[in-house]
């Protein structure tokens, strides 16, 4: 198995620089051609073992949907001069004999020895209700598996909020309380001479079914992993959800795992239990992870990927919610702000019911836009026009862009303010410094966040 590693928003690393001398560039190029240069939407539809967040929740930016995981440019000759270009997607993806890890650009170290503490930190903040001790639970060799474990409690909670999944199951019984269809061959083999029992089958609605059993097997596997028990007991809600599944699956047997996996290959399609479909996909990915990762002839694209822009925005929300900011949700049509004074004007201007959806805003105080991409070379024209439009529409004179940068860079260069002409106002570019030293990373991040929220003009 050939492992490649690069970073997000990389403008082009040569394939030869990512390979060991003994590895075949032409073979790797062939495998990567099944991943690169293909729209994300197309890959996700054809490869059920590829998990993409937030697409799995039914949310995704249309622009991202049409972009590839990475681009592969150049020839596949022995010189290996082809280049891999990446965007905002981070995570792990594989095909055939090749696996590609895309870390955040804030990972420390290089190659297979790099450690992406920042990506782990963001995932824990967004998906876990409490921070896991990263120094003890983080395992760089299996970091992709950790990603999936972080997601499990939140997705389990979402599913159970719709109720415990139930479906019709066939039960084979052998007792005196006959309620269903008598199974004559089984009755003869078990109950001759007759002793008062009858073999029969019933079809009943049950909470103990292939889907809940799949979730139970996932819980039992997570318990065996470093930090797994901590994640499954991080708060009372998670504990209660896990306990609900365990109580519902009295027929659980660890030897039935492969059989349960096979029963869940067909996706859940239920008009009410909609949150169980993404949970089912996640459980299958967790249970089949080792087999996929170390199988050398996989003819499907598999892995787990995160849209860095979405993850950065959701991470910032864990900080800004405490400061009184609001977070409109464009995909859910929630929290949008009218551009026109009168409802009739909004509806008659065009059929799109013009509303604006700032990433974050505090009424009458400040509007903020989350940008995961680098802003060292300035803010793009469209981004600038958009936030000025928001400021004008909402009568707010402070706007800003929030982005991450490496702590070792000059902080004075990462934070700037500009005055607007015309109606006036201030545009700020506000950087959050990301520590590069892995020692006590979580503690240093919390200290950085506190300073970040205290010093910026927009947060006061």
N, C-alpha and C positions, 0 to 999 in steps of 0.2 A: 504493500500500500504506500502510495506517494503522498506526502503531506506538504502543502504549500501554505505560506502565511503572508498576508499583506495587511494594509491598514485601510480604513475608510477614506474617502475623498483623496485618493491617490491618483495623481495625474499620469501615472505610467511607470510601472516597474517592469523591467525586462524579465521574461520567463526564466532566462538562464540564471539571473541573480537569485531566484527563489528555489532553484534546483540544486541538489547535490550533484557532484561530478558524475556519479555512476547512474544517475537517473536519465531516462529517455525523454527528451524534449518533445519528440514527435508524438509519442504515446500520450503524454500529458496534454499536449495541444488538442489531440483528438478527443480526449475526455472532456476538456474544458469547452470544446465547441458545442457540447450538449447543454451547457450552462450559460455561457457568455452570449451577448448580443441578441438575446431572446427576451421579449417583453415579459415582465413579472407575471402579468395576468395569464399569459399563455402557459408559462411554466407551472403555475399553481393549479391550473385546470387539469393538466395532464399528469401531475405528479402528486398524489395524495400524501406522500411521506415528506413533502416539503411544507413546513409550517412558517408562515409569514405574519408577523405582527406589525400593525393592527389588522391586517386583512382578514385574519381568522375571526375577528370580532365583527366583520362586516363593515369595517371602517378602513378606508385607504384614500390617500390623495390620488386623484386621477392622473396627475403627472407621474407619480411614482409607479402607478400601475402599468404605465406604458414604457417604463424604463427597464433596462436589464439589470441583473444582479451585478454584472461587471461587463466590461467590453474587452475583447481580445483583438488586438491589432497586429498586423505583420504576418510574416510567413512562419510555417512550422518546420523550417529546415534545421540542419544540425547546428547552425550558429545560434539558435535560440533567441533571435532578436525580436521575436514577438513580444508585445507588452500587454500587461493587464492593468486596466484602468477601473477604478472603483468610485462609487458615489456615496450616498448616505447609509447604505445598507451595511449592517454588521452581523456577524454570526458565523455559521458553519454550513457548508454545502458540499455535497459529494456526488460523484458519478463514476462508475467503473472502478478503476484502480487509483483514482485521484480524489483527494479531499482538499478543499480550500477553506482556510479560516480567515475571516476578515475581522480584525480587531479594531477597536477605536484607535484613533491617531494618538491617544494619550497613554497607550500601553507602554510600559517601561521594558527595556531590554530589546532584543532583536531576534528575529527568526523564531524557532521553536521554543526558545527560552524567554520570550516576551511574556509579561504578566499584565493582563488587562483588568486591573483593580477598579478603574473608573466605570467600565461597562457593568461589572458585577455590582458595584455600588448603586448605580442608577436602577438596575433591574430590581434590586432588593428594596429600594425606596418606593418604586412604583407598584410592585406586585406583592411585596411582603409587608405585613403590618409591623414587623420589627426587624432590626438589623441583625444579621447573623454575624458571629465572630469570624471575620474574614481570615484572620491569621490561622485559625484552626480548621475552618471548613473549606477554604478555597484550595482547589486542586487543579493546577494548570493543565495537567494531562487529560482531564475530563471536564473542562470548563463548559463545553456545550451541554453536557448532561446536567450540570448545575443550573444552567439557564432554564431548562425545562422544569426542574424542581421548584425554582422560584415562582414560576407561573401557576403551579398546580393549586395552591390554596385559594387564590383569587377566583380561578375558573371553576373550582369545585363550589365555592360559595355562590357564584352566579347561577350555576346549574340548580343547586338546592333551593335557591330563592324562588324557583318555579315549581318546587315540590319534588319529592322523591320519585324518580323515574319508575313507572310501572308498565307492565305489558303482559300479554297472555303467555303463559308457560304451560307445557305439558308435564304433568307429574304422574309417575308410575307408582301406584300404591298397592299394598297387599294387606288388607285388614277386613274387619267385619262391617265397616261403614261404607258400603258401596254407593258411590254417587255418580260415577261416570260409565264409560264403556268397558265391559268385561273383556279382559285380554285372555282368551281361551288358551293359547299355547303356553303362556307364562303361568296361568292358573294350574294347568295340568302338571307342569314341571315343578312347581313349588308347593302345591297344596293337595297332593295325593299321597297318602290317604287324607280325606277332608278333615280339617280340624277347626272349622269355623271361619277361616279367612278366605277372601276372594281377591284375585289379582285383577286390577282394573286401572284405567287411565282417566285422568281428569284434565280439563283445560281451564285454568284459573288465572285471574289477574293477580300478579305477584310483584312485590318489590325486589325479590331475589331473582334477578334475571341476568342475561349476559352483559348488559350495560353496567349495572351496579356491581356485578362480579368483576368486570374489567377495572372499575375504579378501585375496588378492594385490593386487587392484585397490585395495582399501582401504589397504593398506600403501603402495602407490605414491603414492596421493593424499596420505596423511598426510606422507610425506617432503617434499612440496612446500610444506607449511605452516610458519609460524614456530614453532620449538620442536619440530616433528614428529620430526625425526631424533633429537633428544635423548631424546624419550619412547620411541622405538623401540629405543634402545640404552642404556636407563637402568641395566640390570644384565645379568649373564650369562644369566639365565633368559629375559628378554625378547629379548635378541639371538638366543638359541638358537631360540626360538619363531618369530621372524621368519624366520630362516635356514631352518628346517624347511619353512615354507610356500613360500619362494622356490625351494627345491630341488625341491619336489613339483610345481610349476606350470611345467614347461618349455614349455608351449604358450601361456604368457601373451603377449597382444598388447594394448597399450593401446587400440587401435582397436575392440576387442571389448567395451568396457565396457557399452554399452547392451544388447547382446545377453546378456551375463552377468547384468546386473540383471534383465532380463525372465525369465531362466531361474530366478531365485531368488524370484520373487513368491510362489510356493507355499512355505509354511513347511516347514522340515525337521521331520519326525516320525519319529524313529528311536528304538527302545526302548533302545538303548545310548548313542548319541551325543547325549544330551539337552542338553549344554551348547552344542551348535552352533546350536540354535534361537534363543536370545537373542543369540548372536554374529552370526548371520545378520541379525537385526533391526537390530542396531547398525550393521553394515556397510552395509546398505541405507539407513539414516538418514544416515550419513556421505556416501555417494556421491550421494544424492538431495537433500542439504541445500539447496544453492544453488537448485535447481529449485523446491523447495517454498517456500523463503523468499521468493523473488521472483515467484512465480506468483500472480496476483491473483484467480484464480477457483477456488481449491481448494475442493472440496466434501467434504472430509474434515478431521477434526481431526488435527493433526500437532504434533510438538514433543518436548521432553524435559523431564521433571519429576523432582524429588527430594523425598522425604519428609524434611523438615528434622529431625524428631525422630529418625528412623533415622540420617541422616547425622551428626548431632551425637553420637549414641551411638557410632557407628563411629569417628568422629574421636577421641573421648575414649579409646576402646580403644587407639589408637595411642600414647597417653601412659601409660595406667594399666597396660598389660601389662608395662611395664618396672619398675613399682613392686610387682610380685608379686600383682596383683589377678587374679581369675578372672571370666570373662564368660559366664555360662550362656546357652544359645540356646533360647528357648522354642519357636520354630517347628520346630527340629530335634529337640526333646525331648532336648537334651543339657545335662548339668550341673545338672539340677533337684535340689532338696533336699527330702527328705521332711518333711512336716508332722507325721506320726505316728511314734511311737517304734518300732512294730512294722509289718512289711510287711503282715501280715494285717489290721491296723486300717486301713491306707491303702487296701487293696483293698475292704474291706467298708463303709467309710463312705459312699462313692458310687462310681459307675462312672467318674469322671474321674481316679482315681488322684492324689489331691491332692498336688501338688508346687508349690514356689515357685521363681521364677526372678528373683532380683535382677538388676539391670543389671550391677552390679559388686560384688564383695566380696573381702575379704582375710580368710581364716579366723581367727576369734577376735580380729579387730581392728576392722574397719569394713565397713559396707554403704553403697553409693552408688547413687543413682537419677539418671539423666540426664534433664534437662528442658530442651528447647529453648525452650519458651514463657517469657514474662516471669514472674519471680517477685517483682517489685518490690512487689506488693500482697499477698504472702504465699503460702503453700503451700495447695493445695486440700485439703479434708477427706479425700477418697478417697486422695490421694497420701500424706497423713500417716498414715492408718490402715494403709496398705499397708506402709510402711517400718517402722512400729512392730511390725507382725505379723512381718516378716522378722527384726527384731532379737530379738524374743522367741523365735521358733522356733530361731534359730541361736545363741542365747546370746551375742549381741554387743551391747555397750553404746554403740557409736558408729554413728550413721547420718547420712547427708547427702544433699543435693540439689545437683547440679552444673548450672549454667546460664550462658549468656553474657550479658554486658552491655557497653554502650559505655564505653570507657576514660575518656571525659570525665566520666562520672557519678561521684559520691562513692563511693569504694571502701568506706568504713566502713559505708555504708548497704546494700551488696550482700553483706556477709559477717556472719552472725549465728549465735549458738549459743543453744539453749534446753535446759533441764534437764527431764527427764520425771519425773512423779510415779510412785507405785507401785513397780515393780521398779527404777526409775531409768534412767539413760542420758542421752545427749546427742544432740540433733538439730541439725545444722548446715546452713545455706544458704550455699553456696560459689559465688561468681561468678568467671568467667574474663573479665577485661577484654579487649575487642577493640579494637585500635588503629583510629583513624579517619583517620590520615594515611597516604596511599598510599606515601610515600617509604620505601624499605627495609622494606616491610610484612612480608615473610617473616622478616627478621631480628628485627624487633620482636615478632612473634608467638612466635618461639622463645625470646626473652628473657622474655616474659610467661608462657609455659608453664613455664619453669624456675622462676620465682618462685612460680607457682601451686602447683607440686608440692612446693616446699620449705617453704612457710609454712603450708599447711593442716594442721590437727590430724589429719585423717583419713588423710593420706598418710605420717604418721610411724610 
